[in-house]
């Protein structure tokens, strides 16, 4: 994929939020990203693919937050896996 196509697809993604546990130097919980995620988070995601499931479109953030609050659902399961990696 060319750099131009990558930039376009990242822009089309819209705003996304990281719902996982805070990872010092990588990502803070409930941080918003527009136009892709930072390099540190992308590298962490390559090493621990579970982190990718914790980056959700802004429209899905209320549901993700509810799952975390209620400690149930797929987002919470991913959160626990991500937390165990720390």
C-alpha positions as CSV (number, residue, x, y, z in Angstrom):
1,X,0.0,0.0,0.0
2,X,1.4,3.4,-0.9
3,X,1.9,6.1,1.7
4,X,-0.9,8.2,0.1
5,X,-3.4,5.3,0.3
6,X,-2.3,4.6,3.9
7,X,-2.8,8.2,4.9
8,X,-6.2,8.2,3.2
9,X,-7.4,5.0,4.9
10,X,-6.2,6.3,8.3
11,X,-8.1,9.5,7.7
12,X,-11.2,7.5,6.8
13,X,-11.0,5.6,10.1
14,X,-12.1,8.6,12.0
15,X,-11.5,9.1,15.7
16,X,-10.7,6.0,17.7
17,X,-10.2,5.5,21.4
18,X,-7.9,3.1,23.3
19,X,-9.9,1.3,26.1
20,X,-7.2,-0.9,27.5
21,X,-5.2,-0.4,30.6
22,X,-2.6,2.4,30.7
23,X,0.7,1.3,29.3
24,X,3.4,3.8,30.5
25,X,5.2,5.3,27.5
26,X,2.8,3.7,25.0
27,X,-0.9,4.5,25.7
28,X,-3.1,6.0,28.3
29,X,-6.6,4.5,28.9
30,X,-9.4,6.4,27.0
31,X,-7.0,8.4,24.8
32,X,-8.4,9.4,21.4
33,X,-6.5,9.0,18.2
34,X,-7.3,10.6,14.8
35,X,-5.6,9.5,11.6
36,X,-4.1,6.3,13.1
37,X,-2.4,5.3,16.3
38,X,1.0,6.4,17.4
39,X,4.0,4.3,16.5
40,X,4.6,3.1,20.1
41,X,1.0,1.7,20.3
42,X,1.3,0.2,16.8
43,X,4.5,-1.6,17.9
44,X,2.9,-2.8,21.1
45,X,0.0,-4.1,19.1
46,X,2.3,-6.1,16.9
47,X,3.8,-7.8,20.0
48,X,0.4,-8.1,21.7
49,X,-2.4,-8.3,19.2
50,X,-5.1,-8.2,21.9
51,X,-4.4,-4.4,22.1
52,X,-5.9,-4.0,18.7
53,X,-9.3,-5.1,20.0
54,X,-9.2,-2.4,22.6
55,X,-8.9,0.4,20.0
56,X,-12.5,1.2,19.2
57,X,-14.3,3.7,16.9
58,X,-15.6,6.7,18.9
59,X,-19.2,5.6,18.2
60,X,-18.5,2.3,20.2
61,X,-16.8,4.0,23.2
62,X,-20.0,4.2,25.3
63,X,-20.6,0.5,24.9
64,X,-17.0,-0.3,25.6
65,X,-17.0,1.8,28.8
66,X,-20.2,0.1,29.9
67,X,-18.6,-3.3,29.5
68,X,-15.6,-2.2,31.5
69,X,-17.8,-0.8,34.2
70,X,-20.0,-3.9,34.5
71,X,-16.9,-6.2,34.1
72,X,-18.5,-8.2,31.4
73,X,-18.4,-8.6,27.6
74,X,-15.7,-9.0,25.0
75,X,-14.0,-5.7,25.6
76,X,-13.6,-6.5,29.3
77,X,-12.2,-10.0,28.4
78,X,-9.6,-8.2,26.1
79,X,-8.9,-5.7,28.9
80,X,-8.1,-8.5,31.3
81,X,-5.8,-10.2,28.7
82,X,-4.0,-6.9,28.1
83,X,-3.7,-6.2,31.8
84,X,-2.1,-9.6,32.3
85,X,0.6,-8.8,29.8
86,X,1.9,-5.9,32.0
